[in-house]
Amino acid sequence: MSSLILYVVLVGAIFALIQGWFVFTEDMREEAKVAANQLRLRRPTLADGVSPWLREILLTAPIRGFDNLVQTCGLTVRTERVLLTMTLLTVLVVVVADLLTFNPLASVSAGAGLGILLPLFLLTRLRARRMKKLTRQLPETLDTMVRSLRAGHPIPPSIAMIAREMPAPIGGEFKRVYDAMSYGLDLRDALTKMTERLHTVEELKYIVSAIRIQSQTGGNLAEILASLATLMRDQQKLKMKVKAISAEGRMSGNILAALPVGVVFLLNIMNPEYYRGIMDDPIPACILGFAVFLVVVGYVMIRRVVNIRV
């Protein structure tokens, strides 16, 4: 069984190296493709520059979702490099764990945890932090657009002003919208693509909806956006108040969840033989595993109780 795992890992490593060759040799032709990519009005997709037999796999919904995750988390590297790094890390962890433990199940679990689950968790946290920062920037962004509209400027120059004057991440996102319009894409289509890319920011959908409706029916867009800015500020103040009020509950939940783990850790330091007999017996080991499961479920329930949505 161990040799089978090593064989599968070796095949995966060869596959990753071949695909990595496609990725890195593609960068040598990157400058020649910049103009073509701009004319196509799209970011290079995950399936660009790969072997043809992988194209259909890389265009499936899960892979496109991962591509969107890498785009919106703020990383400057391409998705192919992230996938290649995760693949090589998984292979390395599986090989090292198998050589140390000679346990195929433990090796595969360690490889999946460190090479797949951990990077996905970090990317998700980076995107959540970036989207929170972008949400906090929206009221100031709307104020900038309102001032530009009241000065008599149309919407495209207002978007260009936001792209120039606002810091990241909101400035970079509006710059992509302005670049798309500069190369011929309609305003509504450019904004729709932005909302599809930043689908986790609900407030951005309200802004885009107001602009789309005003472009079709007319009306005082400056007043609408000013009202939205005031509403978003009030919502953010309410969220901060709720977060302050629920801080004690969240801290209590963290302490209650960490207390069993801390007790077990301290007991192992003080008396390393304390749990050794339990782990050799399958029934106490199952009971201990069930206790860990209950701790996880309790922590999730506490987080759901104190996570008040506004």
C-alpha positions in Angstrom: 0.0 0.0 0.0 2.9 2.3 0.8 4.5 1.7 -2.5 1.2 2.4 -4.3 0.9 5.8 -2.5 4.5 6.7 -3.5 3.7 5.7 -7.1 0.6 7.9 -7.2 2.6 10.7 -5.6 5.4 10.3 -8.2 2.9 10.5 -11.0 1.3 13.6 -9.5 4.8 15.2 -9.2 5.6 14.5 -12.9 2.2 15.9 -13.8 2.9 19.1 -11.8 6.3 19.5 -13.3 4.9 19.2 -16.8 2.2 21.7 -16.1 4.7 24.0 -14.4 6.7 23.9 -17.6 3.7 25.1 -19.5 3.1 27.9 -17.0 6.6 29.2 -16.8 7.3 29.1 -20.5 4.0 30.9 -21.0 5.5 33.9 -19.1 8.2 34.2 -21.8 5.5 35.1 -24.3 3.5 37.3 -21.8 4.6 40.6 -23.3 3.5 39.6 -26.8 0.1 38.7 -25.5 -0.7 41.9 -23.5 -2.2 43.8 -26.4 -4.2 40.8 -27.5 -5.6 40.3 -24.0 -6.6 44.0 -23.8 -8.4 43.7 -27.1 -10.2 40.7 -25.9 -11.2 42.8 -22.8 -10.6 40.0 -20.3 -8.1 38.9 -17.8 -6.1 35.8 -18.9 -8.1 32.8 -17.7 -6.8 29.8 -16.0 -7.0 27.7 -19.2 -4.8 30.1 -21.2 -1.4 28.6 -22.0 -2.0 25.1 -20.7 -2.0 21.8 -22.5 -5.2 21.4 -24.6 -6.3 18.2 -22.8 -6.5 20.1 -19.5 -8.6 23.0 -20.9 -12.0 21.4 -20.2 -11.0 20.5 -16.6 -9.7 23.9 -15.8 -12.9 25.6 -17.1 -15.2 23.7 -14.7 -17.1 25.6 -12.0 -14.9 24.6 -9.0 -11.7 25.7 -10.8 -13.3 28.9 -11.9 -14.4 29.6 -8.3 -10.8 29.0 -7.2 -9.6 31.4 -9.9 -12.0 34.0 -8.6 -10.8 33.4 -5.1 -7.2 34.1 -6.1 -8.2 37.2 -8.1 -10.2 38.8 -5.3 -7.8 38.0 -2.4 -5.2 40.5 -3.5 -2.4 38.3 -4.7 -0.4 39.5 -7.7 0.6 36.0 -8.9 -1.4 34.0 -11.4 -3.8 31.2 -10.4 -1.6 28.7 -12.2 1.3 29.4 -10.0 -0.9 29.0 -6.9 -2.2 25.7 -8.1 1.3 24.5 -9.0 2.6 25.5 -5.5 -0.3 23.7 -3.8 0.3 20.6 -5.9 4.1 20.5 -5.2 3.5 21.2 -1.5 0.9 18.3 -1.2 3.3 15.9 -3.0 6.2 16.9 -0.7 4.2 16.5 2.5 2.8 13.1 1.4 6.3 11.8 0.6 7.9 13.1 3.8 5.0 11.9 6.0 5.1 8.4 4.3 8.8 8.1 4.9 8.4 9.1 8.5 5.3 7.2 9.5 4.8 4.5 6.9 1.1 5.1 7.2 -0.6 5.9 3.9 -3.8 7.2 5.4 -1.9 9.6 7.7 0.4 10.7 4.8 -2.5 11.5 2.5 -4.4 13.3 5.3 -1.3 15.4 6.1 -0.8 16.2 2.5 -4.4 17.3 2.0 -4.4 19.3 5.2 -1.1 21.2 4.6 -1.2 21.4 0.8 -4.8 22.0 0.1 -7.0 22.9 3.1 -4.5 25.3 4.7 -3.8 27.3 1.5 -7.6 27.5 0.9 -8.2 28.7 4.4 -5.5 31.4 4.1 -6.8 32.6 0.7 -10.3 32.8 2.1 -9.1 34.8 5.0 -7.2 37.2 2.7 -10.2 37.7 0.5 -12.5 38.3 3.5 -10.1 40.9 4.9 -9.8 42.6 1.6 -13.5 42.7 1.0 -14.0 44.2 4.5 -11.6 46.9 3.6 -13.3 47.5 0.3 -16.7 47.7 2.0 -15.4 50.4 4.4 -14.1 52.4 1.4 -17.5 52.4 -0.3 -19.0 55.5 1.5 -16.0 57.6 0.7 -16.0 56.3 -2.9 -19.7 57.3 -3.3 -18.8 60.8 -1.9 -16.1 61.2 -4.5 -18.5 60.1 -7.3 -21.3 62.4 -6.0 -18.9 65.4 -6.0 -17.8 64.6 -9.5 -21.4 64.3 -10.7 -22.5 67.5 -9.1 -19.6 69.3 -10.8 -21.2 68.2 -14.1 -19.0 65.2 -15.0 -20.5 62.1 -16.6 -20.2 58.7 -14.9 -17.0 57.4 -16.8 -14.8 60.4 -15.7 -16.2 59.9 -12.2 -15.0 56.3 -12.3 -11.6 57.4 -13.6 -11.3 59.8 -10.7 -12.0 57.0 -8.2 -9.4 54.8 -9.9 -6.8 57.5 -9.6 -7.5 59.0 -6.2 -8.8 56.1 -4.1 -6.3 53.6 -2.5 -6.4 49.9 -3.0 -8.5 47.7 -3.2 -11.4 49.9 -4.4 -9.1 52.0 -6.6 -7.8 48.9 -8.5 -11.3 47.5 -8.9 -12.6 50.7 -10.4 -9.5 51.0 -12.6 -10.4 47.6 -14.2 -13.9 49.0 -14.8 -12.5 52.1 -16.5 -10.0 50.2 -18.6 -12.8 47.9 -19.8 -14.9 50.9 -20.8 -11.8 52.5 -22.5 -11.6 49.5 -24.8 -15.2 49.6 -25.8 -17.1 47.7 -23.1 -20.5 49.2 -22.1 -20.8 50.9 -18.7 -23.4 48.5 -17.5 -21.5 45.4 -18.7 -18.3 46.6 -17.1 -20.0 47.2 -13.7 -21.8 43.9 -14.0 -18.5 42.1 -14.4 -17.2 43.9 -11.3 -20.2 42.7 -9.2 -19.7 39.1 -10.5 -16.0 39.3 -9.5 -16.8 40.8 -6.1 -20.0 38.8 -5.5 -19.4 38.7 -1.7 -19.9 42.5 -1.3 -23.6 43.1 -1.2 -23.3 46.9 -0.9 -21.6 47.1 -4.2 -24.6 45.5 -5.9 -26.8 48.3 -4.7 -24.5 50.9 -6.2 -24.3 49.1 -9.6 -28.1 48.7 -9.6 -28.6 52.4 -9.0 -26.2 53.3 -11.8 -27.8 50.8 -14.2 -31.3 52.0 -13.5 -30.4 55.6 -13.8 -28.7 55.0 -17.2 -31.9 53.5 -18.5 -34.6 55.7 -16.9 -32.8 58.9 -15.9 -33.0 60.8 -12.6 -30.8 62.5 -10.1 -28.0 59.9 -9.6 -26.0 62.2 -7.3 -28.8 62.3 -4.7 -29.3 58.5 -4.9 -25.6 57.8 -4.4 -25.5 60.4 -1.5 -28.4 58.6 0.2 -26.6 55.3 -0.3 -23.4 56.6 1.2 -25.3 57.9 4.3 -27.1 54.5 4.6 -23.8 52.6 4.4 -22.2 54.8 7.0 -25.1 54.2 9.4 -24.9 50.4 8.7 -21.2 50.3 9.4 -21.7 52.2 12.7 -24.4 49.7 13.7 -22.1 46.8 12.8 -19.4 48.2 15.0 -21.8 48.7 17.9 -23.1 45.1 17.5 -19.5 43.9 17.4 -18.6 45.8 20.6 -21.7 44.5 22.4 -21.0 40.8 21.4 -17.3 41.0 22.1 -17.8 39.4 25.5 -19.7 36.5 24.1 -17.1 35.9 21.3 -14.3 36.0 23.9 -16.2 33.5 26.1 -16.7 31.2 23.2 -13.0 31.3 22.3 -12.0 30.5 25.9 -14.5 27.7 26.3 -13.3 26.1 23.0 -9.6 26.5 23.8 -10.0 25.3 27.5 -10.2 21.5 26.8 -7.3 21.6 24.3 -5.3 23.6 26.8 -6.0 21.2 29.6 -5.0 18.2 27.5 -1.8 20.0 26.4 -0.8 20.9 30.0 -1.5 17.4 31.2 0.7 15.9 28.5 3.5 18.3 29.5 3.1 17.5 33.2 2.6 13.8 32.8 3.4 12.4 29.4 2.1 8.9 30.4 -1.4 10.2 31.4 -3.2 9.6 28.0 -0.9 6.9 26.6 -3.0 4.0 27.9 -6.2 5.6 26.6 -4.8 5.8 23.1 -3.9 2.1 23.0 -7.5 1.2 23.8 -10.0 1.7 20.9 -13.1 2.5 23.1 -11.5 5.4 25.1 -10.0 6.7 21.9 -13.4 6.8 20.2 -14.8 8.6 23.3 -12.0 11.1 23.1 -12.6 11.7 19.4 -16.3 12.2 20.0 -15.4 14.7 22.7 -13.3 16.6 20.2 -16.2 16.6 17.8 -18.5 18.0 20.5 -16.1 20.8 21.2 -16.0 21.7 17.5 -19.8 21.7 17.3 -20.1 23.8 20.4 -17.7 26.3 19.1 -19.5 26.6 15.8 -22.8 27.0 17.6 -21.4 29.8 19.8 -20.0 31.6 16.8 -23.4 31.4 15.1 -25.1 32.8 18.2 -22.8 35.8 18.6 -22.4 36.5 14.9 -25.3 38.9 14.5 -26.0 39.9 10.9 -27.0 43.5 10.4 
